Amino acid sequence: MYIAFEGVDTVGKSTQIESLAKLFPDALVTKEPGGTELGKKIRTILLEEGNLLPRSEILLFLADRSEHTERVVRPNLNRLILSDRSFISGIAYAHVHDDIEIDTLLQLNRFATADLFPEHIVLFHIDEKSLRERMGRKSSDAIETRGIEYMIQVQKIMEELVDLLNIDHIKIDASEPAESITEKLYSYIKDCQA
């Protein structure tokens, strides 16, 4: 079962995946970008360069997604896969950054993944005030430096995409206590497995 954790930076995706991996010790934990050897190199370019053309950036994300899907996800579909990000992030960030049509981005992602999308999505939502506070406590990578308004717009597109594509999902309020979120997600995953 392939579950992707989606949301803008600082919402707690990585924290929750780490907690859930302890509760589901047989789960495969992975991420985009960076879940493969090539992906690690692409991740470095994407997060440290900062001066890529928008379409070049999209193509690098798609190359990572293709490698990740074929080398990590597809061979392990018989397991619980907990992935930090997926095509949902890819489309949302690309659409807001370069205003490319969502249908075009969806076609590109279908090509990159050979139509293999997550079966379930965990979608984190954060309000603007909390996002400002959390972002202020960390150094920003090349994508985060685009600003809070950019991140809020990306979040809005993620939420619209999950509803539009009718993928089974759970929406999580990122301001809730971490332990409470973990309990909700544990129950959600157990229900999905039933």
Secondary structure, DSSP 8 states (H G I E B T S, - for coil): -EEEEE-STTSSHHHHHHHHHHHSTT-EEEETTTSSHHHHHHHHHHHH-----HHHHHHHHHHHHHHHIIIIIGGGTTS-EEEE--HHHHHHHHHHHH---HHHHHHHHHHHHTT---SEEEEEE--HHHHHHHHHTS---TTGGG-HHHHHHHHHHHHHHHHHHT-EEEEEETTS-HHHHHHHHHHHHHHHH-
